[in-house]
Structure formats: C-alpha cells, structure tokens
Amino acid sequence: MKRLKNVMVLVIAIFGFSQIKAQNPDAKITNTLVVEQSADDVWAELRKLDNIDELSSQVASVKFTGPKGVGGSRVCTSPDGKGKFKENILAFDDANRSYTYQVVEGIPATGVVSNFKVVDLGYKKSMIVWTSTYEKFMKNPQMSEEQFNGFLNMASNEMIANVAKMASK
C-alpha cells in the first residue's frame, strides 16, 4: 500500500510538472517545492501579497498600494535601505491559486515577469511553483547576467521555503 501511495504521488507530481511547463514554457527560471500542506493552506499565505519582507531576507520593508490583486503595486526596500524595486501585480487568480507580477524598476533587466502558483497534489500535499522570465539583461558593473540569475534562484527558493514554513504554522 505504501508503495502504491508513493507511485501515486510521483504520478501526480509528474502531471503537476507538465501543467507547470504549459503555464510558461519560456520561463528562464523555474523553482518548485513540494509541501506537506494543503494547497489551500499554502495559498492562504502566498496570496497576501504585502508580506514579501517576511518571506525574503533581501527585503527589509514593503509598501503595497492599490488593490490586493490586479492593479496593486509594491515597492520593496533592501536591508541597507539603498536598493528599491517596484513590482506591479498583473494577474491574480484565487481559483487557480496563482498570481503574476512584473518588476518595473530597480533591477538590471527589462520585461521581468514572474509567477507564483500552488498546485494541489492531493493527500494534503501541494507544490509551490515560481517561474520567471525577462526580455533583456542590462550590462552593469555590479553583476553579470549569471549572477543575476543566481540571485533570482536564491531569492525565489528562499521565498518558497518561507511560504511553506508559514503555511505549516
């Protein structure tokens, strides 16, 4: 029975990954984490939108303006207070447990669009998926494109892990 359950979870995970790929086949970065919590519990934390400072060590404060959904914006400030970036919420879907945001200023890339999604795997398990793509990296003396991609990976993995921790409380 245990083996059957493991096979079922594997099948669900593979099916979930195929849905994710279909969600954004052009993503430059995709990070996932399977969580031992229901999709509803995880989404309840992720959908808050104004608590990025609780999810990322790269953000000391966040100022959210506008509606908590499409049309909302957040300005995130770095721990040293010198760096800021602005994000606009482009899509927000409670039914599909997903939201998409665009970073519109403060980073060395143009056309940055990222998406968080929570996939229900059944058996009180879910998968958090973060994808990101951008049009063009802008050369600068502070970081290379490889370092920028490394930063995106590190930051998204940290946020995903922290969402999972918050959902388990």
N, CA, C and O atoms as a DFTB+ gen file, in Angstrom:
676 C
 N C O
     1  1       0.821      -1.197       0.000
     2  2       0.000       0.000       0.000
     3  2       0.868       1.265       0.000
     4  3       0.577       2.234      -0.701
     5  1       1.956       1.233       0.813
     6  2       2.835       2.389       0.874
     7  2       3.469       2.646      -0.495
     8  3       3.603       3.793      -0.922
     9  1       3.854       1.566      -1.175
    10  2       4.468       1.712      -2.495
    11  2       3.463       2.314      -3.484
    12  3       3.823       3.169      -4.293
    13  1       2.218       1.870      -3.419
    14  2       1.183       2.404      -4.297
    15  2       0.992       3.907      -4.055
    16  3       0.855       4.685      -5.000
    17  1       0.985       4.298      -2.789
    18  2       0.835       5.723      -2.457
    19  2       2.007       6.524      -3.017
    20  3       1.806       7.612      -3.557
    21  1       3.248       5.994      -2.893
    22  2       4.416       6.689      -3.429
    23  2       4.341       6.818      -4.941
    24  3       4.707       7.855      -5.496
    25  1       3.870       5.776      -5.610
    26  2       3.709       5.820      -7.060
    27  2       2.664       6.863      -7.434
    28  3       2.846       7.615      -8.392
    29  1       1.558       6.908      -6.669
    30  2       0.506       7.889      -6.940
    31  2       1.038       9.317      -6.788
    32  3       0.748      10.179      -7.618
    33  1       1.805       9.565      -5.744
    34  2       2.365      10.899      -5.530
    35  2       3.307      11.241      -6.675
    36  3       3.311      12.377      -7.149
    37  1       4.111      10.270      -7.130
    38  2       5.019      10.505      -8.241
    39  2       4.240      10.848      -9.515
    40  3       4.613      11.771     -10.239
    41  1       3.176      10.119      -9.787
    42  2       2.352      10.384     -10.967
    43  2       1.738      11.776     -10.883
    44  3       1.721      12.519     -11.864
    45  1       1.236      12.120      -9.707
    46  2       0.646      13.448      -9.526
    47  2       1.709      14.524      -9.712
    48  3       1.451      15.551     -10.341
    49  1       2.898      14.294      -9.172
    50  2       3.973      15.273      -9.305
    51  2       4.351      15.461     -10.776
    52  3       4.551      16.589     -11.226
    53  1       4.449      14.367     -11.518
    54  2       4.780      14.474     -12.938
    55  2       3.679      15.212     -13.679
    56  3       3.962      16.073     -14.512
    57  1       2.413      14.883     -13.385
    58  2       1.299      15.579     -14.023
    59  2       1.342      17.053     -13.679
    60  3       1.128      17.906     -14.541
    61  1       1.619      17.353     -12.422
    62  2       1.723      18.750     -11.995
    63  2       2.817      19.480     -12.745
    64  3       2.627      20.623     -13.161
    65  1       3.989      18.822     -12.929
    66  2       5.074      19.451     -13.660
    67  2       4.685      19.718     -15.105
    68  3       5.092      20.734     -15.668
    69  1       3.907      18.833     -15.722
    70  2       3.504      19.089     -17.100
    71  2       2.561      20.285     -17.165
    72  3       2.595      21.043     -18.134
    73  1       1.724      20.464     -16.154
    74  2       0.867      21.647     -16.116
    75  2       1.702      22.906     -15.961
    76  3       1.417      23.933     -16.577
    77  1       2.727      22.818     -15.139
    78  2       3.574      23.968     -14.873
    79  2       4.300      24.381     -16.142
    80  3       4.355      25.563     -16.481
    81  1       4.855      23.401     -16.839
    82  2       5.568      23.714     -18.075
    83  2       4.633      24.403     -19.055
    84  3       5.021      25.358     -19.729
    85  1       3.407      23.918     -19.132
    86  2       2.435      24.533     -20.032
    87  2       2.106      25.951     -19.598
    88  3       1.708      26.780     -20.417
    89  1       2.272      26.231     -18.313
    90  2       1.956      27.561     -17.810
    91  2       2.894      28.614     -18.385
    92  3       2.438      29.698     -18.748
    93  1       4.185      28.329     -18.480
    94  2       5.131      29.293     -19.015
    95  2       6.316      28.555     -19.635
    96  3       7.355      28.406     -18.991
    97  1       6.173      28.096     -20.863
    98  2       7.253      27.343     -21.490
    99  2       8.501      28.178     -21.762
   100  3       9.568      27.619     -22.017
   101  1       8.387      29.497     -21.714
   102  2       9.528      30.373     -21.982
   103  2      10.242      30.824     -20.712
   104  3      11.139      31.665     -20.783
   105  1       9.873      30.295     -19.571
   106  2      10.489      30.727     -18.316
   107  2      11.990      30.470     -18.344
   108  3      12.441      29.397     -18.745
   109  1      12.753      31.462     -17.914
   110  2      14.202      31.298     -17.802
   111  2      14.546      30.534     -16.528
   112  3      15.536      29.806     -16.475
   113  1      13.716      30.711     -15.508
   114  2      13.961      30.073     -14.218
   115  2      12.648      29.490     -13.711
   116  3      11.609      30.148     -13.754
   117  1      12.703      28.257     -13.233
   118  2      11.552      27.628     -12.587
   119  2      12.052      26.947     -11.319
   120  3      12.985      26.145     -11.367
   121  1      11.440      27.263     -10.201
   122  2      11.765      26.625      -8.931
   123  2      10.491      26.068      -8.317
   124  3       9.436      26.700      -8.369
   125  1      10.597      24.878      -7.733
   126  2       9.439      24.222      -7.137
   127  2       9.799      23.656      -5.774
   128  3      10.966      23.416      -5.463
   129  1       8.766      23.452      -4.972
   130  2       8.924      22.798      -3.681
   131  2       7.629      22.072      -3.354
   132  3       6.554      22.673      -3.351
   133  1       7.737      20.765      -3.077
   134  2       6.576      20.003      -2.634
   135  2       6.448      20.218      -1.134
   136  3       7.422      20.110      -0.389
   137  1       5.221      20.526      -0.701
   138  2       4.950      20.915       0.676
   139  2       3.954      19.937       1.292
   140  3       3.001      19.521       0.632
   141  1       4.166      19.578       2.528
   142  2       3.268      18.677       3.259
   143  2       2.128      19.468       3.885
   144  3       1.833      19.327       5.072
   145  1       1.490      20.306       3.066
   146  2       0.346      21.106       3.490
   147  2      -0.637      21.166       2.328
   148  3      -0.259      21.002       1.168
   149  1      -1.885      21.400       2.653
   150  2      -2.882      21.508       1.588
   151  2      -2.609      22.739       0.733
   152  3      -2.015      23.713       1.196
   153  1      -3.047      22.683      -0.507
   154  2      -2.883      23.816      -1.414
   155  2      -3.592      25.050      -0.866
   156  3      -3.098      26.168      -1.013
   157  1      -4.750      24.852      -0.233
   158  2      -5.479      25.994       0.333
   159  2      -4.685      26.667       1.445
   160  3      -4.653      27.895       1.521
   161  1      -4.038      25.876       2.319
   162  2      -3.232      26.453       3.401
   163  2      -2.037      27.236       2.848
   164  3      -1.719      28.322       3.332
   165  1      -1.386      26.674       1.836
   166  2      -0.230      27.349       1.240
   167  2      -0.677      28.621       0.526
   168  3      -0.045      29.668       0.664
   169  1      -1.758      28.529      -0.231
   170  2      -2.259      29.699      -0.956
   171  2      -2.678      30.816       0.005
   172  3      -2.505      31.997      -0.299
   173  1      -3.219      30.446       1.145
   174  2      -3.629      31.452       2.132
   175  2      -2.443      32.341       2.529
   176  3      -2.619      33.531       2.788
   177  1      -1.254      31.772       2.576
   178  2      -0.057      32.563       2.899
   179  2       0.461      33.320       1.684
   180  3       0.792      34.501       1.778
   181  1       0.530      32.647       0.556
   182  2       1.115      33.241      -0.640
   183  2       0.292      34.398      -1.187
   184  3       0.848      35.345      -1.744
   185  1      -1.020      34.331      -1.035
   186  2      -1.911      35.329      -1.631
   187  2      -1.899      36.682      -0.911
   188  3      -2.529      37.629      -1.381
   189  1      -1.207      36.787       0.200
   190  2      -1.220      38.036       0.976
   191  2      -0.634      39.221       0.213
   192  3      -1.105      40.347       0.371
   193  1       0.368      38.987      -0.597
   194  2       0.996      39.985      -1.478
   195  2       1.799      41.079      -0.778
   196  3       2.750      41.593      -1.368
   197  1       1.461      41.451       0.439
   198  2       2.122      42.588       1.077
   199  2       3.109      42.189       2.175
   200  3       3.503      43.022       2.991
   201  1       3.504      40.921       2.194
   202  2       4.397      40.464       3.254
   203  2       5.721      39.914       2.713
   204  3       6.318      39.029       3.326
   205  1       6.174      40.423       1.592
   206  2       7.419      39.945       0.999
   207  2       8.584      40.122       1.970
   208  3       9.535      39.340       1.949
   209  1       8.514      41.137       2.811
   210  2       9.572      41.349       3.803
   211  2       9.639      40.218       4.825
   212  3      10.673      40.043       5.471
   213  1       8.574      39.452       4.988
   214  2       8.578      38.291       5.880
   215  2       9.070      37.030       5.160
   216  3       9.403      36.034       5.803
   217  1       9.114      37.078       3.847
   218  2       9.486      35.905       3.049
   219  2      10.911      35.958       2.525
   220  3      11.496      34.918       2.223
   221  1      11.478      37.148       2.414
   222  2      12.792      37.300       1.793
   223  2      13.738      38.115       2.656
   224  3      13.383      39.193       3.131
   225  1      14.938      37.600       2.859
   226  2      15.957      38.346       3.600
   227  2      16.504      39.504       2.762
   228  3      17.237      40.350       3.275
   229  1      16.153      39.541       1.483
   230  2      16.599      40.616       0.592
   231  2      15.687      41.844       0.663
   232  3      15.973      42.873       0.052
   233  1      14.587      41.726       1.415
   234  2      13.614      42.813       1.509
   235  2      13.409      43.171       2.982
   236  3      12.997      42.332       3.783
   237  1      13.702      44.424       3.326
   238  2      13.526      44.885       4.709
   239  2      12.129      45.429       4.941
   240  3      11.571      45.292       6.029
   241  1      11.564      46.053       3.900
   242  2      10.217      46.596       4.045
   243  2       9.524      46.580       2.690
   244  3      10.161      46.568       1.636
   245  1       8.201      46.579       2.755
   246  2       7.408      46.600       1.535
   247  2       6.259      47.579       1.731
   248  3       5.602      47.591       2.771
   249  1       6.035      48.391       0.721
   250  2       4.905      49.320       0.745
   251  2       3.973      48.896      -0.385
   252  3       4.329      48.968      -1.561
   253  1       2.785      48.456      -0.014
   254  2       1.809      47.990      -1.002
   255  2       0.777      49.079      -1.210
   256  3       0.264      49.656      -0.251
   257  1       0.475      49.359      -2.476
   258  2      -0.562      50.336      -2.798
   259  2      -1.533      49.719      -3.798
   260  3      -1.178      48.831      -4.573
   261  1      -2.751      50.208      -3.761
   262  2      -3.768      49.727      -4.691
   263  2      -4.454      48.474      -4.184
   264  3      -4.281      48.083      -3.030
   265  1      -5.238      47.843      -5.058
   266  2      -5.993      46.653      -4.649
   267  2      -5.071      45.459      -4.403
   268  3      -3.998      45.367      -4.998
   269  1      -5.489      44.551      -3.531
   270  2      -4.735      43.319      -3.283
   271  2      -5.076      42.336      -4.401
   272  3      -5.841      41.390      -4.212
   273  1      -4.501      42.581      -5.538
   274  2      -4.747      41.787      -6.726
   275  2      -4.309      42.598      -7.928
   276  3      -3.422      43.446      -7.830
   277  1      -4.938      42.332      -9.068
   278  2      -4.583      43.026     -10.300
   279  2      -4.677      44.540     -10.082
   280  3      -5.677      45.050      -9.578
   281  1      -3.622      45.237     -10.470
   282  2      -3.590      46.689     -10.312
   283  2      -2.841      47.132      -9.072
   284  3      -2.532      48.315      -8.929
   285  1      -2.541      46.200      -8.166
   286  2      -1.769      46.541      -6.977
   287  2      -0.291      46.663      -7.315
   288  3       0.186      46.084      -8.291
   289  1       0.427      47.424      -6.495
   290  2       1.869      47.606      -6.667
   291  2       2.550      47.486      -5.320
   292  3       1.977      47.798      -4.277
   293  1       3.777      47.030      -5.371
   294  2       4.570      47.007      -4.141
   295  2       5.973      47.519      -4.440
   296  3       6.575      47.192      -5.463
   297  1       6.471      48.328      -3.518
   298  2       7.844      48.813      -3.583
   299  2       8.577      48.146      -2.432
   300  3       8.212      48.301      -1.266
   301  1       9.613      47.407      -2.781
   302  2      10.395      46.661      -1.794
   303  2      11.733      47.351      -1.596
   304  3      12.382      47.750      -2.562
   305  1      12.145      47.494      -0.338
   306  2      13.395      48.160       0.004
   307  2      14.369      47.143       0.578
   308  3      13.990      46.301       1.392
   309  1      15.623      47.223       0.153
   310  2      16.660      46.299       0.613
   311  2      17.020      46.573       2.071
   312  3      16.727      47.649       2.592
   313  1      17.660      45.594       2.734
   314  2      18.029      45.773       4.138
   315  2      18.925      46.979       4.407
   316  3      18.836      47.580       5.478
   317  1      19.792      47.348       3.451
   318  2      20.661      48.509       3.676
   319  2      19.962      49.835       3.360
   320  3      20.530      50.907       3.572
   321  1      18.721      49.758       2.849
   322  2      17.955      50.954       2.544
   323  2      18.338      51.642       1.246
   324  3      17.712      52.631       0.865
   325  1      19.356      51.137       0.561
   326  2      19.851      51.791      -0.654
   327  2      19.165      51.273      -1.922
   328  3      19.039      52.004      -2.904
   329  1      18.735      50.049      -1.900
   330  2      18.122      49.471      -3.089
   331  2      16.613      49.373      -2.965
   332  3      16.078      49.058      -1.902
   333  1      15.932      49.652      -4.080
   334  2      14.473      49.539      -4.128
   335  2      14.090      48.954      -5.471
   336  3      14.743      49.205      -6.484
   337  1      13.025      48.172      -5.468
   338  2      12.468      47.738      -6.742
   339  2      10.956      47.756      -6.631
   340  3      10.383      47.541      -5.562
   341  1      10.326      48.019      -7.768
   342  2       8.875      48.146      -7.817
   343  2       8.297      47.015      -8.653
   344  3       8.806      46.681      -9.723
   345  1       7.205      46.427      -8.128
   346  2       6.509      45.340      -8.817
   347  2       5.031      45.694      -8.968
   348  3       4.422      46.267      -8.064
   349  1       4.472      45.347     -10.110
   350  2       3.043      45.513     -10.348
   351  2       2.392      44.143     -10.481
   352  3       2.922      43.263     -11.160
   353  1       1.250      43.963      -9.837
   354  2       0.521      42.704      -9.929
   355  2      -0.266      42.717     -11.245
   356  3      -1.126      43.571     -11.459
   357  1       0.044      41.759     -12.116
   358  2      -0.582      41.700     -13.437
   359  2      -1.784      40.761     -13.474
   360  3      -2.748      41.012     -14.196
   361  1      -1.728      39.687     -12.701
   362  2      -2.812      38.698     -12.687
   363  2      -2.903      38.120     -11.283
   364  3      -1.894      37.954     -10.598
   365  1      -4.120      37.818     -10.868
   366  2      -4.354      37.256      -9.539
   367  2      -5.570      36.356      -9.653
   368  3      -6.643      36.809     -10.051
   369  1      -5.413      35.072      -9.304
   370  2      -6.471      34.099      -9.516
   371  2      -6.592      33.174      -8.301
   372  3      -5.830      32.219      -8.155
   373  1      -7.571      33.478      -7.428
   374  2      -7.788      32.631      -6.250
   375  2      -8.176      31.206      -6.633
   376  3      -7.729      30.251      -5.998
   377  1      -9.001      31.056      -7.662
   378  2      -9.473      29.718      -8.054
   379  2      -8.318      28.817      -8.487
   380  3      -8.315      27.625      -8.181
   381  1      -7.347      29.374      -9.192
   382  2      -6.196      28.595      -9.654
   383  2      -4.961      28.782      -8.778
   384  3      -3.881      28.283      -9.093
   385  1      -5.135      29.510      -7.670
   386  2      -4.059      29.742      -6.698
   387  2      -2.788      30.228      -7.391
   388  3      -1.741      29.585      -7.326
   389  1      -2.904      31.370      -8.052
   390  2      -1.786      31.856      -8.839
   391  2      -1.794      33.388      -8.897
   392  3      -2.851      34.018      -8.904
   393  1      -0.608      33.963      -8.938
   394  2      -0.517      35.381      -9.274
   395  2       0.758      35.662     -10.059
   396  3       1.772      34.978      -9.915
   397  1       0.670      36.687     -10.887
   398  2       1.773      37.085     -11.758
   399  2       2.096      38.543     -11.479
   400  3       1.207      39.380     -11.323
   401  1       3.386      38.824     -11.420
   402  2       3.814      40.200     -11.192
   403  2       4.961      40.557     -12.130
   404  3       5.699      39.688     -12.594
   405  1       5.094      41.854     -12.399
   406  2       6.173      42.349     -13.245
   407  2       7.026      43.316     -12.441
   408  3       6.505      44.214     -11.779
   409  1       8.334      43.130     -12.500
   410  2       9.253      44.077     -11.868
   411  2       9.465      45.194     -12.881
   412  3       9.990      44.966     -13.972
   413  1       9.054      46.397     -12.511
   414  2       9.080      47.504     -13.467
   415  2      10.231      48.483     -13.254
   416  3      10.502      49.309     -14.126
   417  1      10.910      48.407     -12.112
   418  2      12.090      49.251     -11.910
   419  2      12.930      48.719     -10.764
   420  3      12.433      48.056      -9.853
   421  1      14.229      49.031     -10.837
   422  2      15.125      48.713      -9.732
   423  2      16.007      47.497      -9.917
   424  3      16.771      47.164      -9.011
   425  1      15.935      46.817     -11.054
   426  2      16.803      45.662     -11.288
   427  2      17.424      45.771     -12.683
   428  3      16.918      46.504     -13.533
   429  1      18.534      45.036     -12.922
   430  2      19.236      45.178     -14.206
   431  2      18.686      44.291     -15.333
   432  3      19.448      43.635     -16.043
   433  1      17.377      44.281     -15.486
   434  2      16.765      43.520     -16.577
   435  2      15.449      44.186     -16.949
   436  3      14.806      44.820     -16.112
   437  1      15.057      44.041     -18.196
   438  2      13.783      44.587     -18.650
   439  2      12.805      43.447     -18.900
   440  3      13.200      42.318     -19.191
   441  1      11.527      43.769     -18.781
   442  2      10.484      42.792     -19.075
   443  2      10.452      41.608     -18.126
   444  3      10.117      40.496     -18.534
   445  1      10.796      41.832     -16.861
   446  2      10.812      40.742     -15.885
   447  2       9.383      40.435     -15.450
   448  3       8.704      41.291     -14.883
   449  1       8.933      39.219     -15.715
   450  2       7.606      38.770     -15.308
   451  2       7.767      37.444     -14.573
   452  3       8.376      36.505     -15.085
   453  1       7.213      37.384     -13.367
   454  2       7.309      36.185     -12.539
   455  2       5.919      35.739     -12.118
   456  3       4.972      36.525     -12.107
   457  1       5.818      34.465     -11.774
   458  2       4.532      33.891     -11.388
   459  2       4.720      32.936     -10.230
   460  3       5.647      32.126     -10.222
   461  1       3.839      33.035      -9.253
   462  2       3.724      32.048      -8.184
   463  2       2.462      31.243      -8.433
   464  3       1.431      31.791      -8.821
   465  1       2.548      29.940      -8.209
   466  2       1.386      29.074      -8.362
   467  2       1.469      27.983      -7.311
   468  3       2.552      27.498      -6.984
   469  1       0.305      27.601      -6.784
   470  2       0.234      26.478      -5.848
   471  2      -0.572      25.375      -6.526
   472  3      -1.731      25.577      -6.887
   473  1       0.042      24.218      -6.697
   474  2      -0.586      23.077      -7.352
   475  2      -1.025      22.078      -6.278
   476  3      -0.228      21.689      -5.425
   477  1      -2.276      21.671      -6.322
   478  2      -2.813      20.695      -5.373
   479  2      -2.383      19.297      -5.812
   480  3      -2.730      18.856      -6.908
   481  1      -1.630      18.599      -4.961
   482  2      -1.177      17.240      -5.258
   483  2      -2.032      16.180      -4.574
   484  3      -1.783      14.984      -4.728
   485  1      -3.044      16.619      -3.813
   486  2      -3.858      15.673      -3.067
   487  2      -3.122      15.193      -1.822
   488  3      -1.964      15.545      -1.598
   489  1      -3.798      14.395      -1.027
   490  2      -3.201      13.842       0.207
   491  2      -2.585      14.925       1.088
   492  3      -1.551      14.694       1.714
   493  1      -3.213      16.118       1.145
   494  2      -2.696      17.250       1.934
   495  2      -1.267      17.601       1.549
   496  3      -0.446      17.943       2.400
   497  1      -0.982      17.510       0.251
   498  2       0.308      17.921      -0.293
   499  2       0.049      18.926      -1.410
   500  3      -0.982      18.895      -2.082
   501  1       1.001      19.795      -1.577
   502  2       0.910      20.755      -2.665
   503  2       2.318      21.068      -3.151
   504  3       3.309      20.683      -2.530
   505  1       2.381      21.760      -4.252
   506  2       3.656      22.166      -4.811
   507  2       3.598      23.661      -5.091
   508  3       2.677      24.151      -5.745
   509  1       4.590      24.370      -4.589
   510  2       4.725      25.786      -4.878
   511  2       5.645      25.901      -6.094
   512  3       6.716      25.295      -6.139
   513  1       5.212      26.677      -7.063
   514  2       5.975      26.849      -8.295
   515  2       6.207      28.332      -8.522
   516  3       5.276      29.135      -8.459
   517  1       7.442      28.684      -8.785
   518  2       7.785      30.063      -9.124
   519  2       8.504      30.036     -10.460
   520  3       9.489      29.317     -10.626
   521  1       8.014      30.817     -11.412
   522  2       8.678      30.930     -12.706
   523  2       8.999      32.397     -12.961
   524  3       8.321      33.297     -12.465
   525  1      10.035      32.610     -13.734
   526  2      10.400      33.973     -14.076
   527  2      11.057      34.003     -15.452
   528  3      11.780      33.087     -15.843
   529  1      10.787      35.057     -16.150
   530  2      11.433      35.293     -17.429
   531  2      11.708      36.786     -17.565
   532  3      11.113      37.603     -16.863
   533  1      12.589      37.122     -18.446
   534  2      12.857      38.531     -18.722
   535  2      13.286      38.669     -20.172
   536  3      13.762      37.721     -20.798
   537  1      13.103      39.878     -20.686
   538  2      13.415      40.138     -22.089
   539  2      14.909      40.345     -22.311
   540  3      15.508      39.745     -23.204
   541  1      15.500      41.203     -21.482
   542  2      16.895      41.564     -21.722
   543  2      17.591      41.921     -20.418
   544  3      17.059      42.669     -19.598
   545  1      18.786      41.374     -20.240
   546  2      19.636      41.761     -19.123
   547  2      20.420      43.000     -19.542
   548  3      20.944      43.069     -20.654
   549  1      20.493      43.970     -18.646
   550  2      21.234      45.201     -18.934
   551  2      22.607      45.117     -18.273
   552  3      22.716      45.044     -17.049
   553  1      23.640      45.129     -19.088
   554  2      25.001      45.043     -18.555
   555  2      25.245      46.188     -17.587
   556  3      24.850      47.330     -17.825
   557  1      25.913      45.846     -16.482
   558  2      26.230      46.853     -15.476
   559  2      27.448      46.391     -14.689
   560  3      27.787      45.209     -14.733
   561  1      28.110      47.284     -13.976
   562  2      29.328      46.906     -13.255
   563  2      29.080      46.126     -11.960
   564  3      30.026      45.603     -11.370
   565  1      27.835      46.040     -11.512
   566  2      27.578      45.424     -10.218
   567  2      27.310      43.925     -10.271
   568  3      27.510      43.226      -9.277
   569  1      26.857      43.424     -11.421
   570  2      26.640      41.982     -11.518
   571  2      26.538      41.549     -12.966
   572  3      26.133      42.312     -13.844
   573  1      26.918      40.297     -13.188
   574  2      26.785      39.710     -14.518
   575  2      25.395      39.085     -14.647
   576  3      24.669      38.976     -13.659
   577  1      25.028      38.680     -15.844
   578  2      23.740      38.019     -16.039
   579  2      23.698      36.702     -15.269
   580  3      22.657      36.333     -14.725
   581  1      24.817      35.997     -15.220
   582  2      24.884      34.749     -14.451
   583  2      24.634      35.016     -12.960
   584  3      23.921      34.253     -12.308
   585  1      25.208      36.081     -12.427
   586  2      24.981      36.445     -11.023
   587  2      23.533      36.851     -10.798
   588  3      22.950      36.521      -9.765
   589  1      22.944      37.568     -11.758
   590  2      21.542      37.963     -11.655
   591  2      20.641      36.734     -11.597
   592  3      19.750      36.658     -10.752
   593  1      20.868      35.771     -12.491
   594  2      20.082      34.536     -12.477
   595  2      20.291      33.769     -11.170
   596  3      19.350      33.186     -10.631
   597  1      21.521      33.770     -10.666
   598  2      21.793      33.126      -9.373
   599  2      21.019      33.800      -8.252
   600  3      20.473      33.134      -7.372
   601  1      20.976      35.137      -8.291
   602  2      20.213      35.882      -7.292
   603  2      18.730      35.528      -7.375
   604  3      18.100      35.280      -6.347
   605  1      18.163      35.503      -8.587
   606  2      16.743      35.146      -8.743
   607  2      16.467      33.749      -8.196
   608  3      15.464      33.534      -7.515
   609  1      17.346      32.808      -8.489
   610  2      17.176      31.448      -7.973
   611  2      17.223      31.417      -6.454
   612  3      16.364      30.809      -5.816
   613  1      18.218      32.067      -5.877
   614  2      18.361      32.085      -4.425
   615  2      17.156      32.747      -3.765
   616  3      16.593      32.214      -2.809
   617  1      16.770      33.900      -4.276
   618  2      15.660      34.648      -3.674
   619  2      14.345      33.881      -3.785
   620  3      13.577      33.830      -2.825
   621  1      14.081      33.291      -4.937
   622  2      12.821      32.560      -5.103
   623  2      12.789      31.302      -4.250
   624  3      11.753      30.978      -3.670
   625  1      13.900      30.591      -4.163
   626  2      13.939      29.397      -3.306
   627  2      13.716      29.761      -1.837
   628  3      13.024      29.044      -1.113
   629  1      14.301      30.868      -1.405
   630  2      14.104      31.320      -0.025
   631  2      12.627      31.666       0.226
   632  3      12.060      31.275       1.246
   633  1      12.014      32.396      -0.703
   634  2      10.609      32.774      -0.525
   635  2       9.700      31.547      -0.523
   636  3       8.785      31.459       0.296
   637  1       9.938      30.610      -1.422
   638  2       9.137      29.392      -1.477
   639  2       9.243      28.630      -0.158
   640  3       8.234      28.193       0.395
   641  1      10.462      28.474       0.339
   642  2      10.664      27.759       1.605
   643  2       9.957      28.471       2.760
   644  3       9.364      27.820       3.620
   645  1      10.018      29.792       2.782
   646  2       9.377      30.544       3.860
   647  2       7.851      30.496       3.775
   648  3       7.180      30.462       4.806
   649  1       7.298      30.493       2.568
   650  2       5.849      30.322       2.412
   651  2       5.453      28.962       2.986
   652  3       4.459      28.859       3.705
   653  1       6.215      27.932       2.675
   654  2       5.929      26.582       3.186
   655  2       5.958      26.556       4.718
   656  3       5.089      25.949       5.344
   657  1       6.945      27.207       5.315
   658  2       7.048      27.261       6.782
   659  2       5.847      27.989       7.383
   660  3       5.280      27.541       8.379
   661  1       5.464      29.102       6.781
   662  2       4.349      29.875       7.299
   663  2       3.041      29.078       7.184
   664  3       2.187      29.164       8.067
   665  1       2.885      28.324       6.129
   666  2       1.662      27.537       5.920
   667  2       1.565      26.391       6.918
   668  3       0.467      25.913       7.205
   669  1       2.695      25.948       7.447
   670  2       2.669      24.813       8.386
   671  2       2.439      25.246       9.835
   672  3       2.334      24.395      10.719
   673  1       2.360      26.541      10.089
   674  2       2.142      27.024      11.460
   675  2       0.697      26.923      11.838
   676  3       0.324      27.284      12.955
